[in-house]
């Protein structure tokens, strides 16, 4: 794919307003969850959008957007070809071949397991970005020297290390501009961020499990543990009452009990 340095044309993403108080509450929840070492580290929607602002290279921006919009693992996203994206029609989506199945090679997957998972692309702005990217760049084709068969190559030629370097430069640029992120920004953090964003939108656990390609529900339930903290905190359950009132209540109960006993 031909590399472009900047994204052409204006961004046409739908406006999604996030109230400052909601963002502060989400930040407080995440800070509380970070006390648990085994809970996922994730970015919130405003943080991801801000980070993308510091990725002016079109190809880099599209790859990180794909991580964020699909929840794909980095090796799964780097293996995607144009034909895996279905951007026309009423339900744009991408077909992701799971990393484990790709390592297993050709052949049918084990019973009860699927080689692919379908992830809907519900953000019109992201779909538009991919359409413009594909329309403005040429697909890379590989020709087999022996058979002459032409095979499409993955969209991105980057490696995991390359993407990490992109993110490091974006974070550094953001810091120079006065924008900081409270969690380390890695390719995998977008998978956690995708899952948590779905949790905030009340996506059912079974649906999220399918979108992430988890074989076991336990792998997905880790995200709901974060929201267990949110629910507990939002109940505002108190464990105290005025001590003098408590003493009076117990005295009154004791007197009433004694009176009933005498009768």
N, C-alpha and C positions, 0 to 999 in steps of 0.2 A: 504494500500500500504506500502510495506517495505521501511523504510527511509534509504537513502544512504547518506553518509557524503560528498562525493565529486563526481563530474561528471567524469565518466570514459571515457578514450579515448580523442583524440585531438578534438578541436572544428573545425568543417568543415563549417563555415559560409562563404558566398560569400564576397569578398572584396568590400566594398563600400567606396570610397575615398570622403571625405568631405574637400573642399578647406578651408583653414583658413579664407580667406576673406568672404566666404559665411557664415561660422559659426559666425563670428563677426557681420555681417549684421543681421543675425537671432537673435542674442543676443540683438542687439540694438533695433530691432523691438519689441521684447518681453518686453524690459525695457520700451519702449514707451507705450505699451499696458497696462502695470501694473499700469499706472496712473488711469485707469478706474477700479473701484472696482468690477464691474459686469462682467468683461471679465475673461475668464478661465485662471488659472495658469497651465503652462505646461512645460515639459522638452523637450529638443531637442535631436535628435538622438545620438550625441556623449555623452550627459549626461546620457541617459538611458543605453547605452552600457557600460559606465564607472561604473555606479551603479551596473549593473549585474556582473561586475568583482569582486565586493566585496560581492557576494552571492555565496560562494563556495559549499554550501549544494545543492545537485542536485535537491531535491524536491522543495526547496525554489526558486532556480533559475528558474525552469520550471514554477512554479506558476506565478512569476513576469513576466517572458517572455510571458506567456499566457495573462496576463492583457495588456501587451504592444502590442502584435500581434493581439489581437481580439477587443480591446476597450471595453471589457465586464466590467460590474459593478462587484464589489468584491463578492457580494452574488450570482451573476450569475456564476462566474468562480468557486467559491467554491462548487457549485452544479453540476458541470460537471462530467460526468462519461466517461469511456473509449469509450463506444459505441457512444457518441456524437461526437467523432473525426473520420473523414474519411480521413486517411492519405495516402491511396494508390490511384492509378489512376492519371489521368492527372491534376485534380483540387482538391488538398487537401483542406478540409474545416472542420469547426466545426458547429454544430447545437446548438444554444444557446436558451434556453427557457427564455423568458423575465421574469424579476423579478416580474412585476405586474401580469403576467399570472400565475406564480407559486403560488403567494399569493391567487389568486382567486380559486385555487384548480382545481379539475378535471372538465370536461365538456368542451363544445365548447366555444371558445372566441366569443366576440360580433362581430356583422356583420362589415366587413371592417377591422377587426383587426386579426393579426396572433399571435398564441401562440409561434411560433418559429421564429428565424431569422438565416439565413445561412451566415457565415462569411468566405470568402476564406482565406486560409493560404498561402500567396504568398512568404514567406521567406523560402527558402529551408533549411537554417540552423536551423530554429525553428522546421520545420517538422522533420528533422533528430534528433533533440534533443528529441522530443516526442517519436519517434520510438524507440530510444535507451532506453528511460525511461520505456516505456511499455514492452520492451523486457527483461528488467533487473529486473522488480518488478512484484509481483503477485497482481492480481486484488482482491480487498476485496469484499466478498460476504456475504450477510445477509440472513439467513434462517428464514422464518416465523414459529414460534413455533406451531401455530395451523394448518396452511395449508401445511407447508413444502415447500412453494414456495421459490425459491432462487432468490434474487434480488441483482444486483450490487450496491455497495455503491459509493459515490463520490470519486474521485481520491485523493483529499486532505482532511485531517481531521482537518485542521486549522480553526480558527475563524478570524473574521475581526481584533480583537485585536492582535491575534498572528501574523498576517501578518504585522501589524503596527510595532510590536516589531522587526520583521525581518528587516524591512526597516530602523528602527532607528539604529539598530546595524550596518547595512551596511553603512549608512551615517556617523556614528561615526568612523568606520574603514577607510572610505575614507578620512575623515577630518584628521585623524592621518597620513595619507599618503600624505597630501597636496592637496587633491581633495575636492572641496566644490560645493554645489548646491545652486543656488540663489532663489529657490522656495522651500517651504516645500514639502517633499516627502511623499505622502500618497497613499493608493491604488487607490483612485479615480483620482489622477493626471495622471495616465497612460491612463485613458480613454480620458482625454483632450489631452494628448500628442499624442495618436493614431489619434485623429481627426485632430489635427494641422499637423501631419506628412502627412496625406492624402491631406490636403489643400496645403502643399508645393509641393505635387506631382500632383496637379491640378485635383484631383478627383471631378467630378460634385457634386453639392450640394445634388441632389436627391439621388445619389448613397450613399453618406456619411450618409444621413438621414436613409436610409435602413440599412446600416451597424451598425449604432449606436442604431437602434430600436426606434427612436424618432417618436412619433405619429404626432407631428406638426413640420412643417418646421422651425417655429420660434426658436425652441430649437436648431436646427442645425446652423441657420444663425448667432448665436453668434460668431462662429469661423471665419466666413467671415468678421466680423467687424474688426478683427485684420488685415486682409489683405487689408482692405480699407485704413488703416493707411500706409501700405507698398506701395500701389499704389500711394497714395497722395505724400508720401515722395520721391518716385522714379521719379516723374514727374519733379522735380527740377524747379517748377514754381517760378519765381521771381516777386516781387512786388515793384521794385524800378528801377529808371533810373537816369542818371546824371541830377542833378537839373538844371544846366545851360543849358543843352541840351533841357530839358523840357520847360524852359522859352523861348528859341530861337524858338522852334517849335510852341508854342502858339502865339508868336509875328508874326511869319511868316504866320501862319494861319489867324490871325487877319488882317494883311495887305492885304493878298490875298482876304479875304472876303470883305474888304472895297473896293478894286479895282473892284470886280465883281459887287458890289452894285452900284457904280458910273456908270458903263457901262449900 
